[in-house]
Amino acid sequence: MLTTTPIESSVLKRPLSTAPFHTIVSPEIAIEELNRRCQGNGDMYFTIVYGVLNVRTGVLSITQAGHPRPLYLPVNGDVVMLNGGCLIALWWRYASFEPIRAVAQSLR
């Protein structure tokens, strides 16, 4: 289930017993879990870009599956095409998806 509520079935957050009572799942783990959960739906597939931005550090972690590469537009700079894998989700049950990491300069 895609929900930001930290429940057992969420692929985005995991509940914790202490404050802040949840942890955010990394994008590559979230997409790997979605890939496993959605297997068996015939010949279907999906593409996705999912990311988590740490607003304190400016670190952006993105994972993509079969989607065009994301673009990063710094406040004072040129557009940068972020490199990363491009495996389409649902092709292989136990596929691994690589993270793309970038630092958002304007947040520092």
Secondary structure as the mmCIF struct_conf table of DSSP 4:
data_model
#
loop_
_struct_conf.conf_type_id
_struct_conf.id
_struct_conf.beg_label_comp_id
_struct_conf.beg_label_asym_id
_struct_conf.beg_label_seq_id
_struct_conf.end_label_comp_id
_struct_conf.end_label_asym_id
_struct_conf.end_label_seq_id
BEND BEND1 THR A 4 THR A 5
TURN_TY1_P TURN_TY1_P1 GLU A 8 SER A 9
BEND BEND2 VAL A 11 LEU A 12
STRN STRN1 LYS A 13 PRO A 15
BEND BEND3 SER A 17 THR A 18
TURN_TY1_P TURN_TY1_P2 ALA A 19 PRO A 20
STRN STRN2 HIS A 22 ILE A 24
HELX_LH_PP_P HELX_LH_PP_P1 VAL A 25 SER A 26
HELX_RH_AL_P HELX_RH_AL_P1 PRO A 27 ARG A 37
TURN_TY1_P TURN_TY1_P3 CYS A 38 GLY A 40
BEND BEND4 ASN A 41 ASN A 41
TURN_TY1_P TURN_TY1_P4 GLY A 42 ASP A 43
STRN STRN3 PHE A 46 PHE A 46
STRN STRN4 ILE A 48 LEU A 53
TURN_TY1_P TURN_TY1_P5 VAL A 55 THR A 57
STRN STRN5 VAL A 59 ALA A 65
BEND BEND5 GLY A 66 HIS A 67
HELX_LH_PP_P HELX_LH_PP_P2 PRO A 68 PRO A 70
STRN STRN6 LEU A 71 TYR A 72
TURN_TY1_P TURN_TY1_P6 VAL A 75 ASN A 76
BEND BEND6 GLY A 77 GLY A 77
STRN STRN7 VAL A 80 MET A 81
HELX_LH_PP_P HELX_LH_PP_P3 LEU A 82 ASN A 83
HELX_LH_PP_P HELX_LH_PP_P4 LEU A 87 ILE A 88
STRN STRN8 ALA A 89 ALA A 89
TURN_TY1_P TURN_TY1_P7 LEU A 90 LEU A 90
BEND BEND7 TRP A 91 TRP A 92
TURN_TY1_P TURN_TY1_P8 ARG A 93 TYR A 94
STRN STRN9 PRO A 99 VAL A 103
HELX_RH_3T_P HELX_RH_3T_P1 GLN A 105 LEU A 107
#
